[in-house]
């Protein structure tokens, strides 16, 4: 099955099971229920929800997002939805529909038919003005309440920093303008007050919970969304101070909290959680910032998502690198392969692993971080856009080919096949495209050795190498001698303390021998013991006891400390050179 056929089958399965993707509902409750009854009902309902999604996960044609499986986190969401008059869903402007959860909007209307959900499109400063126009038109066509917003820009204004932006700040259209802090707070309060006013005047409320009995003098706005979409940064920008933790790792906020802005407005922040939905792959979740980058196991697949979304010329201009051009038999506007992007990035930054190969893992993490942070500009267009709209996002890659490549392309197009020379070009070293090797072969020129192949255990010891010619093997070949410098780390043992007497052996025959030798020592050195100098007398007794103990009980070796030192040696030394003729004569 081809990838296109597999994707079509996946879309059919997704449309067939779309109704099964929903957020868990809180079971009905009232004030007369005990804590144990409420907990049992919630756990039972949550278990049924988990079982339904488990059946979908067994379908091999479907790929589900790693949705939140902790009941306590969903309880935080239930309380935020119930307390809020207006529910704000924070999404990433680069792909709003990916982070939007329509079923959460339906759940909010089930709790209160007057409750509304506002789509706060964060990071809108990364979108060009024409793209914002397209998205505004799409939201208006589908009746979605939305606002464009940039938490980073609002924070920069609060801190008094100068913000560099390429957006048109003179936009007067309310549908596409990026709201400031004061404008957003005023808009949120007015929307929430309108909802409370409609609820108060309406006589068709079917809910009897006490959270509905609110006055228009005070409104609550709840914030929900995926991890790492800037929800905590938005809260901090609106409050004007750091009240919630902010980090690039998803899932920093663990519990919901209420923040009083004014006497009439309160914000309620919910922990970021992943809603159940269909996705193309797990690597898309990593590239979208939903899953932490350090959980990445296959770095090339995740980087390929970036390479497919970001135009080729954008990658080259941001990183100041040159990606390999597509071959003459490949489409000119094909996205770069992950291997091409990673190797070019490693070559430009000098990322080399301990094995001597390019450190693609380190490069992949940096590229994904730049992609999530917005350094690599990318964005999705609304569904159903025309070919003219598609040109806003992707710019075809045009290679600077010479007359020879043009003639090759004409030959391929004329004969409808692939030339053997083009296939052989693919087998050449990748370093030729990155300036690591000569462009053209010059007759008689010396070849440069770029790599030294040694054992893994000897890799760190090899520090330098030199090549000098030896005898000629034939008219076309010459034997080269490679001399390598190895730096080995050796250790010396150095005693750090005096030997110790083994007093634990003072028993049995050793004790009797110790007593006899002490008596002999006292009798032989009786003259030193009769002196009037007390210090000399006690030193003599101590010496007698030490000598007797060493002879009778034994002595343990003192502590030893190893001192490392480096030893340099060239492999092709005089000793090796003297042995070469002997080995050759055998």
Helices and strands as residue ranges (DSSP letters): H 3-16, G 18-20, H 35-57, H 71-83, E 86-92, G 93-95, H 96-99, H 102-111, E 116-122, G 124-126, H 129-141, E 146-149, H 151-159, E 178-179, H 181-201, G 210-212, E 219-225, H 231-239, E 257-260, E 265-269, H 282-287, G 293-295, H 299-309, H 312-319, H 338-349, H 360-373, H 387-390, H 403-415, H 420-427, G 430-434, G 456-458, E 462-472, E 478-495, E 500-501, G 503-505, H 509-524, H 526-529, H 534-553, E 555-556, E 560-570, H 574-585
